[in-house]
Amino acid sequence: MPSVTDAKSVPALEFRGITHVYDTVTAVSDLTLAVSRGETVCLLGPSGCGKTTALRIAAGLEVPQSGELWMDGRCLFGPSVRVPPEQRGVGLVFQDYALFPHLSVLDNVMFGLEGEKSGARKDLAMDALALVGMADYASTYPHTLSGGQQQRVALARALAPKPSIVLLDEPFSGLDARLRDEVRDKTFHALRQSGAAALMVTHDAEEAMYMADRIAVMRDGLLVQLGEPKQLYQHPADKFVAAFFGEVNSFPGIAEDGVVETPMGRIAAPGFEDGQRVDVVVRPEALRLSPAHGGAFGPGYAKVLSSRLLGRSSLVHLCTCKTTGEELHLHARVQGSYMPSDESLQAIVLDESQAFVFPGEAAT
């Protein structure tokens, strides 16, 4: 018998070399990923990258061609194993809520507890509704609720059986921005209090950073990078990952003596050969601006094209001069309401921690 320590180390969910192909399109390729107990992992990527397919495989709604799927040390899919969806014991939360309109909120949550005694079913359902702040709506019907309230009921239904893993497929995409923030926060705390592991699909990088302990970035069916939100934001594996976590300024350059000359000054480029083409990626918030006093329109300086207040920050459109004499259009995001006037000259200080250099495309 495994020890308590060994049991805790067993992942709640584990993909082992999972591959799934639709006709001639590889939706998921050799996916290996483990979700620990009590951990939330977000599958992040653009439409068609394979993240929803991976979630459906975990739920048993898709059957992959190869690999293995394990849950709590039990094989759910393998060469000679195929456990049906209803026997997997996972909690599912879809973006369309999928509530029964003819059942009350309480009955909707109790629906997935048929194996329990009547009294226990009600207690478990009410506990789950309380967890998501919906206990006062137990006797109401779904059509009387807002979209956010319906989604919280759907989450309560998924949590009521106390599954070891909850699968969430774009659960907040149908909500407006303000309501999405509220429901996302309720969901975050409910998952933490439940102790369940969670695998969530999203195409929203900010949402993934808010919800996840770790993020798995996918592209074209492949797992590109896996790590904590801070790690992925500060140390992206490539240009694709860097750009997926927000708008970036991107332009080509040439590495020489371990640096790249840019309109904002030199950026370190260790590990690149002299003369190698590179892609320079700079986040807008990496550009710090101040009025230029006696500066020239050249490296380290930029001309303001336009400024826009976006609430807590301002977006400044800049034109700066490359070493080749060409002009380059850049965006700077600055805190507060700093809005320099059009055509004014600004001095640029670069925060190199938010600037990245990646291998560029070879010359053709």
N, C-alpha and C positions, 0 to 999 in steps of 0.2 A: 504494500500500500504506500503511495507517495506521501511524503511529509507535507505539513501545512505550508512550509516554505516552498516546496516543489510545486504544490497546487497553485500558489499565487503567481509563480513564474510562468505558468502555462498561459499563452495568449487567449484572449476571449475569442478572437477571430484571426485566422491566418490563411493567406493565399500562398500557395507554393507552386510557382512556375505555371500559373494559369494562363492559357491561351484560348481565345474564342474568335472564330471566323464566321462572318456572314457572307455566304457565297464566295466572292474573291476578296472581300475586304476584311483585313485583320482588325477587329475592334479592340481586343486586348492581347498583348504579346508578352508572354513569359512574366506575368505579374507576380512578384514576391513581396508580400507586405503583411506585417503582423500588427494587430491592434491589442494593446494590453488591457487588462481589467481596469475599469474606471477611467480609461483614456478616451478622448475624442480625437479622431483623425478625420481630416477633411480631404476628399478627393477634389482637386482643383484643376481646372483646365477649360479650354474653349469647347464649344459644341462639337460633338463628333470625336472627342479625344479618347473615349472609352470609359469615362468615369461612371456613367449610369449603367453601362453594361456590367462593369465590375460589381456594382451594388446589386444588380438583378441576379448575378451569379451567386452572390452571398445569400440572397433571399431564396434561391432555388427556382427563380423564374426564368433563368436561362441556363442551359446545359453546355459547359465549355467542351472543347475538343480534347484538351489535355491539361495536366496538372492536378493538384489536389487542393481541397478546401477543408480546413479544420476549424472546429469550434470547441473551446474548453477541453482540448485534448481528444476530441472525438472527430473522426473523419466523416464529413458530410458528402464529399464527392472525391472519387478516386477511380483507379482502373476497374475495380469491381464493386464500388459503392456509389449509391445514388439515393440520398435521403430526400424525400419529397418536401416541398415548402412547409406544409402544415405540421411536419414533425421536427422542424429545426428549432423551434422555440425562440425565434427572433421577433423583435418589435419593429413594425414598419410604419413610417410616417411619410405620406406622399404629399406632393404639392397641391393636389386637388381635394385634400381632406378626407374624401371617401366615407363620409358619415351617412348613416341610414336616416332619411328624412322622417320616416314614420315612427322612429324610436326617440325617446327622450334622451337627453345628454347622459343621464345615469345608465340607461339601458344600452346606449351605444358603447359605453366603456365596459359594461358588464358582458357585452357580447363575446369578447375574447376570453372569458373566464368560465366557459361552460364546464370545465372539469372540476370546478370548485363547488362546495356546498353553497346553497342559496345565501345563507347569512354571511359566509365568508366572501362570496362574490360581491355583495353590496359593500362590505367593509373595505375590501381591496379597491373597488371602484371609487369609493368616496375618498380614500387615502390618495389615490392618483389624481383625482380632481382637485383636492386640496393642494397637492404638490405644484400644480400649474395655476393655482388661483381661480379655479372655476367651480368650487364646491357649492357656491350659492346659486348656481345655474343648473343644478342636477335635475330638476323637474321640467326644465324648459326644453324646447325642440330646436334643432339646428337652424331652421329658417329664421328664427328670431335673433340669432347671434350675428355679430360682425365676422368678417373673414378671419381676423386675428383670434377671436374667441373660438371659432370653429377649429382653427389650427391647434389651439391649446387643448381642445377636447380630443383631437386626433392624437396628440402627444400623450395625453393621459391614458387613452386606450392602449397605446403601444407600451406604456410603462406599467400598467396595472398588473399584468402577469409576472412582473419582476424578471424580465429577460436579462440574460447576461450581456446581450448586444442589441442595440437599437440602430436601425438603418433609416437614414433620412435622405430623401431624394428632393433636392431643391425646395425645402419646406417653407421658405419665406418668399419665393419668387412671385407669388400671386398677390402680395400685399403691397400697399403704397409705402413710400419711404419712411414716413413717420411711424406707421403701425408696424412696419418690419423691424424697426429698432426695438420697439417695446416687446414684441413677441420673441424676437431673438434673445433678448435679455432674460425673459421668463424661461425660455427653453434652456439656455445656458445653465441657469441656477437649478432648474428641475433635473437636468441630467447629472449635475454634480451631486445633488442631494440623493438621487436614486442609486448612485454608485454603479450604474450600468456603463458599459463601454459603448461608444457610438462611432459609426462610420457615416459621414455626411457628404453628400455630393453638392457642389456649388461651382458656379463660374465667377463668383464675386470674391476677389482676393481679400478685400477688407472684411467681408463676412467670415471667410476662412480664418483670418488672423484673430478675429474676435472669438470665434467658437473653439478653435482647435488647440490641442496640446502639440500636435504635429500636423504638418500639411504634406500631402503627396501630390506633386505637380505632374500632370499627365499631358502628353502630346502624341497624337497619332498612335494611340494604343500602348505607348511606352511610359513607364515611370521615369521621369526626367530627373527629379530631385525630391528627396524626402528629408524633412527636418523640422525643427521648431520654427515658428513664425519669424522670430528674430534672426535666426540663422539664414533662412531663405531670403529675407529682405536685405540683410547686410552682406551676405556672401552668396549671391545667385550663381548657379552653375554655368549659365550661359545667357546670351542676350534675350532669349525667349522668356526665361524665368524672370529676369530683371524687369522686362517690359510688362509682364503680367501683373506685377505688384504696383502698377501705377504708370502714369505717363512718364516718358523719358525723352531726353534729348539724345539723338544718336547720329554719329557722323564717322566717317572713315579716318584713319590716320596711319602713320608709319612709325614703327618702333626703332629707336636709335639709342644705343648706350643705356638701355633699360628704362627709357622714358618715351613719352609721346608728346610732341608739341601740339598744343590746342589753343584756340582763341582765348581760353581762360588761364593759360599758362601751362606748365609741364605737369603731366600726370605719370606717376610711376607705372612701369610696365615690365615687372620682373618676369624672367622666363621666356621672353620673346627674343628672337634673333634680330640682329641689325637688318633693317630693310624690310622686315616682315609686315605685311598688311594687317591692320587690326581694326576692330570696331570699338569706338569709344562710346560709352553709355553713361549719361549724367542725369541724375534725378533733378527735376526743377527746383526742389527745396535745397539742393546742394549749392545753388548760386546765391550768394549773399551780395546785396547791392547797397551802394551808398553814392551820394552825389559826387561826381568827379570835379575836382578843382584843378584846372589847368592840364587835364589829361588829354591824350590824343586818341583818335579813333583807330585803335590797333589792339594787339593782344593785351588782355587784362581790362579792356574797356568795351562798352557797348552802348549803342544808341537805342533809345526807347521808341518802339513803334506804337504801343498802346498799353494801357493798364486797366485792369478790371477787378473790382472788389467782389470777392466770392464769399463774404461773410467773415469767417475767422481768419482768412488769408486773402492775399491779392495775387492775381496772375499777371505778370508783366511780360509782354512780347518784346523781344530784343533782337537787334541786328548787330552782329559783331563781325570783325574782319579776320578771315583765315590768314595763315602765313603765306598762302598763294595769292592773296589779294582779293579773293572771292568773299562775298558776304554770306553769313550763315545766320539763319533764323533760329533763335533759342527761346525757350520759355523758362521763366524764373517764378517760383512760388515763394512769396515772402509772408511772414506773419503780420497780422494786424492790418491796418489800412494804409500801408505805405504805397502810394500810387504816384510815381514820378511822372512828370508831364511828358507828353509826346515830343520827340526830337531831343529830349535832354540826354546828356551823357552821363553814364553810370560806371563807376568802378566796380569790378567783379572780384570777389574773393571766393575761391572754390573750396568746399568741404570735400576733401578727397575720399572720406569714408563713404560718400554716396556717389562716387564715380568709379566706373569699372571698365576694364579693358579685356576684350575677348578676341580670339583669332578672327581675322576678317576673311572675306572671300578672295580666292586666288584671282589674279588678273586673267582676263580672257583675251 
